[in-house]
Amino acid sequence: MTERPLPPRTRGVIALLEANCTVCMICARECPDWCIHIDSHTETVQQEGAARPRQLNVLDRFAIDYGQCLYCGICVEVCPFDALHWAPEHDYPGTGDNAVAELVHERVDLGKWVDQVPPPPPLDAAAEPAPEAAPGRPSRGAPGTGTRPGALSGRTRRPGG
């Protein structure tokens, strides 16, 4: 039997790109069934040239219990740092004596699936270009200068507007 390709928006498992995770815990708070378990600690880091040391959150544990997961994708959508992605893997649950325990995947397992995450689909050719990419848009100046996008220099305000 030949295997058919999966549709582009198929949901399989959630892959963790650990380098992007800042331990903000938004994914765990927004999960409707609380299947995401995160443990972390804070380290003090002294950066060269900084007046004060900086507090840095360090990820100790990131686990997803797929026995509880609804596969709703809320965690993927709310992650502001693109640390969570859908991977097309779907043959992951255990079937032996430890089947229930095998449904909890730790960060090592979640990180293995990052290589399987498909690239984002191309933009629609018929769509309007983003305002940021519009031709003739002034280039961005240095921070705090009047040439940055949205600056009011050279414009007049209308009364009542």
Secondary structure as GFF3:
##gff-version 3
##sequence-region A 1 161
A	DSSP	beta_strand	13	16	.	.	.	ID=ss1
A	DSSP	three_ten_helix	18	20	.	.	.	ID=ss2
A	DSSP	alpha_helix	26	30	.	.	.	ID=ss3
A	DSSP	beta_strand	36	45	.	.	.	ID=ss4
A	DSSP	beta_strand	54	65	.	.	.	ID=ss5
A	DSSP	alpha_helix	74	78	.	.	.	ID=ss6
A	DSSP	beta_strand	84	87	.	.	.	ID=ss7
A	DSSP	three_ten_helix	101	103	.	.	.	ID=ss8
A	DSSP	beta_strand	104	105	.	.	.	ID=ss9
A	DSSP	alpha_helix	107	112	.	.	.	ID=ss10
A	DSSP	three_ten_helix	113	116	.	.	.	ID=ss11
A	DSSP	three_ten_helix	131	133	.	.	.	ID=ss12
###
